[in-house]
Amino acid sequence: MAAGTIRYWAAAKAAAGTAEEPYQAATLAGALAAARERHAGEPEFARVLQRCSFLVDGTPVGTRDHASVALHEGATVEVLPPFAGGAR
C-alpha cells in the first residue's frame, strides 16, 4: 500500500466537498473505491467520478484499467471532470 494525495477539480471538488484528501492504496482502483466509500453520503460524488479523467503524477491514465495503475508512495492523483468546451 502506498500513501498519497487525491486532488479534486471543478465539479469533482464540489461533489467531494474538499479540494484534496489522503489515500492509502496500491492501485488507482483501490484509491477511488476508498474515496467512493468515504463520500457514500454524497450521491453526486459517484456520478461525477464516472465522467472524470485521471492523472497520476501528471501522467494521464486514459483508458487503462484502474486496477492496473499502480500507485507509489507520495503519488498525486488528479481527478478532472469534463470541462465546458473540452474533449472528454
C-alpha positions as CSV (number, residue, x, y, z in Angstrom):
1,M,0.0,0.0,0.0
2,A,1.1,3.5,-0.8
3,A,0.0,6.8,0.8
4,G,-0.5,9.9,-1.3
5,T,-3.0,12.6,-2.2
6,I,-6.1,12.8,-4.3
7,R,-6.8,16.3,-5.7
8,Y,-10.3,17.1,-6.9
9,W,-11.0,19.8,-9.5
10,A,-14.2,21.7,-10.5
11,A,-17.4,19.6,-10.2
12,A,-15.4,16.8,-8.5
13,K,-14.2,19.2,-5.8
14,A,-17.8,20.4,-5.3
15,A,-19.1,16.8,-5.0
16,A,-16.3,15.8,-2.6
17,G,-16.7,18.9,-0.5
18,T,-12.9,19.2,-0.4
19,A,-10.0,20.1,-2.7
20,E,-7.9,17.2,-1.6
21,E,-7.6,14.2,0.7
22,P,-5.2,11.5,1.5
23,Y,-5.4,7.9,0.2
24,Q,-3.8,4.6,1.1
25,A,-4.0,2.2,-1.8
26,A,-1.9,0.1,-4.1
27,T,-3.8,1.0,-7.2
28,L,-5.9,3.8,-8.7
29,A,-8.9,1.5,-8.4
30,G,-8.3,1.0,-4.7
31,A,-7.9,4.7,-4.1
32,L,-11.1,5.5,-6.0
33,A,-13.0,2.7,-4.2
34,A,-12.0,4.1,-0.8
35,A,-12.9,7.7,-1.9
36,R,-16.4,6.4,-3.0
37,E,-16.8,4.8,0.3
38,R,-15.7,7.9,2.2
39,H,-18.2,10.0,0.3
40,A,-21.0,7.5,0.2
41,G,-23.4,10.1,1.8
42,E,-22.8,12.3,-1.2
43,P,-24.5,10.6,-4.2
44,E,-23.3,13.2,-6.7
45,F,-19.7,12.2,-5.9
46,A,-20.1,8.7,-7.5
47,R,-21.9,10.2,-10.5
48,V,-19.2,12.8,-11.1
49,L,-16.4,10.2,-10.8
50,Q,-17.9,8.2,-13.6
51,R,-17.3,11.1,-16.0
52,C,-13.8,12.1,-14.8
53,S,-10.4,11.7,-16.3
54,F,-7.4,10.9,-14.0
55,L,-3.8,11.9,-13.9
56,V,-1.2,10.1,-11.7
57,D,1.8,12.4,-11.1
58,G,0.8,14.3,-14.2
59,T,0.5,11.3,-16.5
60,P,-2.9,10.7,-18.0
61,V,-4.5,7.3,-17.1
62,G,-6.5,7.3,-20.3
63,T,-8.4,4.1,-20.9
64,R,-6.2,1.9,-18.8
65,D,-7.9,-0.4,-16.3
66,H,-7.7,1.5,-13.0
67,A,-6.7,-1.8,-11.3
68,S,-3.6,-1.9,-13.4
69,V,-2.4,1.6,-12.5
70,A,0.0,1.2,-9.6
71,L,0.4,4.0,-7.1
72,H,3.7,4.6,-5.4
73,E,4.4,6.3,-2.1
74,G,3.7,10.0,-2.3
75,A,1.9,9.9,-5.7
76,T,-0.7,12.5,-6.5
77,V,-4.0,11.5,-8.2
78,E,-5.7,14.4,-10.0
79,V,-9.5,14.0,-10.6
80,L,-10.6,16.0,-13.6
81,P,-14.2,16.3,-14.6
82,P,-15.0,17.1,-18.3
83,F,-14.7,20.9,-18.8
84,A,-17.0,23.0,-20.9
85,G,-15.8,23.1,-24.4
86,G,-13.2,20.4,-23.8
87,A,-12.9,16.9,-25.2
88,R,-13.8,14.0,-23.0
